[in-house]
Structure formats: structure tokens, C-alpha cells
Amino acid sequence: MAVSPTRGKLGLLLNLPGVKKESAKSRGRIVSDYMKSTMPLSEYVEFIHNYSMQCNVFLFLSVDFGAGQFLYSKSFTPSTPTPKIKTYSNATDNIYQWPDTYLGFSNSLPDKPLKKVEAGKNYLTDICGRLNKIMDKSQLIDELTCLLKNKESHLPDDQLESRQPKLYKELSSIFVDIPQGKYGTRAHTIMLLSKSGHMDLIEISMQSPIDPEKPHWEKSAFQFDLIK
């Protein structure tokens, strides 16, 4: 994941299950190259099309915050552009724009969400519906962090069980913790954007060396203003 305050956009790539290609190209550079580019997503996807088809399957999420539409003045209330949220997958070779207020994505195609994603959207709707004022920011961050650390299992999930018949129970929660396999969630990122274009970026990561039994979490916070 990467965010560019100067270009007012975010890029995020999620791996999808599928047959691994021999000598597959790196999926990670798709995010970094997009953030450095000034091209809109449709042009960028066309530009990288041949390259993306040589990558293992992925879901790419683009958020355009409309930074150029933010208005700053002491004499009037800032305008509030609606972020444009789009996804592209080389599995379907389609771009889709999402009009919904609350969205959730995971390691599956958006039209086939995992059960924990559907549950996460419901939690997100409740949290953001209650805590949507600047004065609520501290509590909002706390509750979003609890959401990201949620270990509640969301079963049955036929899709997850067919993909991971041995580990589907451990993978059915938003927070994944498999100590015996030394595998699981090790980082969270929360991004808040105010109507004025002020952005808070909070990263919560397990401190190295990682002890899955007794993890030590460290938090880093960054602040930006989207450039007009």
C-alpha cells in the first residue's frame, strides 16, 4: 500500500489465490509505479497491461481523493469531493468503480467476498456512523484498531474452506493468528481524511524480532495536507 498526499491518491494491491505462473513478474512494483505516475487508473492499466498479465493474479485498489477540488479559505466551508474508488484485477481484466459508502476487500474477487469481509463492513458502518466528528478522532482510531484486531471466526465460508481446507478456521477471522505456522497479521494501517483535506496516517506494527505468543506493538503516526 502507498499513499501520495501531493497527487491525492492511494494504491493498494492484494494477492489472489490461483495457479502460480513460472517466472512471474513482481506485483509490488504496480503500486509504486502507479503512485509515481500522473496517469488516471484507466490509462495506467492500459500502460501496464502486458506486464500485469505476466504477474500472478491480484486485485489492485485505487482511491482518488480529488485533492485538486479541496478549497481552503477562512471565509467559507471547504468543499468535500467524493473519493473515486476503483479496482482492477488481472484475473478478469476489468476496472470497476465502487459507489458504495462502506466497502471491504480481501484476498478474493470483490464480487465473491469472504464472510469476514462482509462482517467487517458491518462493523465499519457502525463505527463510522457513530464516530464521524473531529472530536471523535481518538475514539474512532481506538475502535478501528479493535476492528482490525478482531479474532471472531466468521463461518461457514464455503469459498475459504475450498481454498484452505486445513486452515480455513484460522483464516476466518479479520485478525489472523497461526503461531504454530509463524503466520498471521503483523501490521495495521488506519487512514483518516477530514473535509479540509487533512490526512492522519496511523501504522501499528509488530516490533521485530516478532514473538507470536507475546507480540509487542509499536505505533507510528503521520499527518499530511492534500495539496490543492
N, C-alpha and C positions, 0 to 999 in steps of 0.2 A: 504494500500500500504506500502511496505517496500523495502529498497534497502540495499545491503551489498557490500561496496567497497572491502572488503577483499576477498569475494567469487565472486565478479564481476557479480552480478545478481540482478534482480528486480522481485518482485512478487506483483500482483495486483488482487483483487477479486471484481467482480461486481455482484450484486444481479440481478436475472432474475425474471420476473413475472411468477407466476404459483400457483398451489394449495399448500397451506401451510401444511406441514406434522406435525402430532402430535408428541410432544417431539422431535422436530428436533434438531440435533447436531449443534454446533456453526460453522459457516462458517469462522469466523475470524481467528481461530487458524490454518487454512490451510495455510495462508500466513506466519504467524510467524514460524510454524514448517518447512515450505519449506526453509525459509531463514536460519534457523539453520542447515539444512541438507546439506550434501555434495553430495546427490544423484542428478543425472540429472532428468529432469521432467518426463520422461517415467517411471523411476524406482519409483519416488516419487508418481506418480499417482497410480501405482500398489500397493504401500505400504499403501496408504490411501483409497484404493478403497472402502472397506466395510464401512469405516467411512463416506466418501463423499456421498455414496448412502443414508445415513440417514440424510443428510442436505437438506434444501430447495434448489431449483435449483440456480446455479451460473455459471459464466464464470470466469475462472482463467487464468490470463495472466502471462507468464514467459518471461523474457528477459535475455539472457545470453550474457554478453558483451565480453566474450573471454578475460578476464583480463590477463590470463597467456600468451597471444600472443602479448601483448604490449611490445615493445622493447625500452629501454632507453639507449641512447648513444649520446655523443656530436659529434660523427664523422659521423653519418648518420641519415637520416629521419626515424622517428618511423613508424613501420608497423601499418596498420589500419585494425584490424579484423572487420568483418561484424557481428553485433549483431544477435543472433538467437532468433527470436520472435515466441513463440508458445502459443497456447490457448488450454485449456481443459474445457469441460463442463460436469457436471454430468447429464445434460438433454439428451445429445447424447452419452456420454461415449466415446468421440473421442478426440484425440490430433491432432492438425493441425499446421504445420509450415508455417509462412507467409513470402513470399519472397519480398513483395512489399516494396518500399522505404517509402511511406507515408501510414499510417494506422490509423483507427479510430474504437474505440469500445465504447459501451454504454450498457444500460440495455436491451439488446436483443441479440439473437444469431448472430454471425458475418456474416452469410450468409443472414440475414434479417436486415440490418442496418436501423436505424431510419433516416429520411430525414435530421435532424440536424447533424447527424454524417457524412453523405455524404458531406454536405456543409462545415463542419469543416475540412474535409480532403482537400477540395479545397482551403480553406483559409490557411491551414498549408503548402500546396505545394507552394503557392505564397510567403508566408512569408519566409520560409526556402530557397526557390530558390533565393531570393534577398539578404538575410542576412546570409551568410554562412562563414564569416571570423571572426577571433578572434576580430578584431577591431569593428565588428558589434554587439558584445555581448550585450551591453546596450540597443541598439535599438531593438535587437531581443527579449530580455526579455520584453520590453515595448509592442511590437506588439503581442507577445504570450499572455501577460496578457489581452490585449484588446480582443483577440480572446476568451479567457476563460470567459470574462465578456460580451460577445455578447448577446444581448437580441432580436435579429431579429428572427421573427417567421418563421418556415420552414414547411409550409403546402401547399397542403394537405398531410397528412400522415395517410393512412388507418390503418396501424398497431397501431399507437399511439392512434388513435380515438377509435378503437375497444377495446383497453386495458383500456383507461381512457376517457370514453365518456363525463364526466363532466369537466375534467381538461386538455384535450389534447391540447387546445390552450396555456395554461400557461406552459405546459411541452414541447412545440415545439421549444423552443429556447435553445441554448447552456447553457446560464446562466438562471437558473430557479428562479423566484421570485414570491411567493404567500404569500404576507403579511397577508391576512385575514386568511390563514391557518397556519401561522407561520412556513412556509416550504419553502425551497429553497436552492440554492447553498451557502455554507458558507466557503468554502476553495478551494484554487487552489494550485497546485504543478507544478513547471517547473523544469525539469532536463536537463542539457546540458552536453555533453561529448565531449571533444576535442580529436584530433587524438593522442595526447600524453598520454591519459588516465586520464586527469584531469577532475573532475566532479564538476559542480556547481549545488546545490540543493536550489531552492527558494520556500519558502512556504508563501502564502498570505492568512491570515485567518481573519474572523470577530472577533473582540475583544469582550469578554464577559464582562458584560451582553449584549446580542445581541439586537440591536434595528433595526428591519427590515426596518423601514422607514428612519432611518439615521444611517446606519452601519458605524462603524469605523474599517478600515482595518489595520492590522499590518503585517509587512513583516519580515521574518527571512531568513537568507542566510547561507548556509554551503558549505564547499569546501573539497573535498577528492581527493586522487590519487588512482586509481585502483592498487592493489598490483600485481606485476609481478610474 
